[in-house]
Amino acid sequence: MNRLEEVRKVVDKILMEQLDLEERRCGYVHLYGVADICSLLALKRGLDVELCSVAGMLHDIWTYKTGCSIDHGKLGSIEARKILNDINIFSEEEIDIICSSIFTHSNKQDIDNDYCELLKDADVLQHYLYNTNLPIIEKEKDRLNILFKELGLSL
């Protein structure tokens, strides 16, 4: 069984229920994009690629399910835990890693554990890569600069 694909099935079902087609498109682009960047960064940093990718797939699930982004890190971690418990293919320790990353991902100025930091970095990088002609979100600028240095890139 491919656990990442099982999570993607759940995410796809939630996104397909999103009636706003633009919001649905943004959901697919953002969640899959962050998950892919999570995989890349996990390979580079020596973290569990599967857990990082799953965190990326689920990190904004609350926003795309409800259309509300208020407290979406906290509420998304609760929703992700429910999803992961329902599909029953992850250990409690793995679920804790995934959900703590989701819980903290909106606090870009705070420094947390390696998994939390990876999700924040992937989220910031996906926002930037979506359209590099758009202005960089101010609260993401410092993190993006550090990440670019790590990757040997320049803004």
LUMNUTOR-851839 format. One record per residue (C-alpha): residue in one letter; x, y, z. Coordinates in steps of 0.001 Angstrom, whole numbers. Layout:
residues N
  res        X        Y        Z
    a        X        Y        Z
...
This chain:
residues 155
  res        X        Y        Z
    m        0        0        0
    n     1275     3465     -905
    r      335     5642     2040
    l      936     8933      238
    e    -1493     7912    -2505
    e    -4102     7025      121
    v    -3786    10530     1579
    r    -3987    12039    -1912
    k    -7273    10202    -2524
    v    -8765    11836      567
    v    -7395    15268     -385
    d    -8672    14918    -3956
    k   -12148    14028    -2664
    i   -12176    17119     -427
    l   -10968    19355    -3268
    m   -13566    17950    -5691
    e   -16274    18946    -3210
    q   -15058    22554    -3403
    l   -17700    24294    -5531
    d   -15580    27371    -6245
    l   -13563    26193    -9263
    e   -10825    28790    -8777
    e   -10429    27782    -5132
    r   -10343    24123    -6195
    r    -7630    24854    -8775
    c    -5616    26780    -6199
    g    -6003    23882    -3787
    y    -4595    21364    -6247
    v    -1731    23626    -7284
    h     -792    24619    -3745
    l    -1211    21316    -1898
    y      502    19194    -4539
    g     3180    21864    -5018
    v     3979    22091    -1319
    a     4003    18278    -1044
    d     6509    18023    -3909
    i     8748    20704    -2406
    c     8494    18918      954
    s     9796    15761     -723
    l    12713    17617    -2276
    l    13679    19359      969
    a    13305    16122     2957
    l    15722    14387      591
    k    18189    17243      997
    r    17844    17423     4788
    g    17693    13689     5496
    l    14147    13651     6863
    d    11382    11129     6191
    v    10225    12000     2667
    e     6835    10312     2974
    l     5894    12060     6231
    c     7009    15420     4885
    s     5031    14963     1679
    v     1913    13936     3605
    a     2258    17049     5782
    g     2472    19116     2603
    m     -650    17492     1171
    l    -2640    18181     4336
    h    -1206    21477     5595
    d    -4014    23726     4258
    i    -6756    21109     4135
    w    -8941    23087     6550
    t    -8852    26157     4317
    y    -9765    24240     1172
    k   -12431    22186     2935
    t   -14176    25094     4667
    g   -13128    28161     2685
    c   -11908    29735     5932
    s    -8253    30453     6683
    i    -8656    31810    10221
    d    -6638    29602    12606
    h    -6136    27201     9694
    g    -2888    25792    11117
    k    -4539    24759    14362
    l    -7825    23650    12789
    g    -5977    21980     9918
    s    -3902    19924    12333
    i    -7115    18712    13972
    e    -8637    17867    10576
    a    -5428    16145     9440
    r    -5361    14028    12607
    k    -8969    13007    11954
    i    -8150    12076     8345
    l    -5025    10136     9315
    n    -6824     8305    12127
    d    -9691     7433     9759
    i    -7431     5908     7115
    n    -5558     4095     9903
    i    -2222     3515     8132
    f       91     5765    10150
    s     1443     5244    13645
    e      550     7693    16399
    e     4139     8979    16364
    e     3969     9618    12600
    i      624    11384    12991
    d     2111    13579    15727
    i     5011    14592    13446
    i     2663    15441    10571
    c      115    17292    12699
    s     2634    19321    14697
    s     4118    20501    11396
    i      685    21558    10199
    f     -122    23232    13525
    t     2981    25469    13384
    h     3287    26133     9645
    s     1641    29567     9722
    n     4112    30912    12284
    k     6883    31634     9793
    q     8864    33801    12252
    d     9070    31051    14914
    i    11697    28306    14825
    d    10412    24805    15588
    n    11675    21257    14983
    d    13146    20087    11658
    y     9833    18752    10299
    c     7952    21930    11183
    e    10649    24096     9611
    l    10632    22021     6443
    l     6877    22511     5965
    k     7192    26268     6544
    d    10006    26432     4004
    a     8080    24399     1424
    d     5001    26589     1875
    v     7035    29777     1397
    l     8862    28395    -1641
    q     5629    27266    -3310
    h     4088    30706    -2780
    y     7121    32257    -4463
    l     7373    29746    -7330
    y     3671    29983    -8165
    n     4420    33301    -9856
    t     7861    34805    -9379
    n     6608    38118   -10811
    l     4387    38736    -7798
    p     5788    40639    -4822
    i     7191    38454    -2059
    i     4990    38330     1018
    e     6809    40413     3631
    k     6561    37872     6450
    e     8073    35218     4149
    k    11014    37266     2842
    d    13622    36331     5479
    r    12761    32643     5384
    l    12867    32629     1577
    n    16308    34276     1555
    i    17698    31664     3972
    l    16133    28864     1946
    f    17601    30206    -1298
    k    21057    30253      288
    e    20595    26644     1405
    l    19649    25662    -2148
    g    22488    27675    -3699
    l    20101    30115    -5399
    s    19703    33868    -5320
    l    16551    35976    -5422
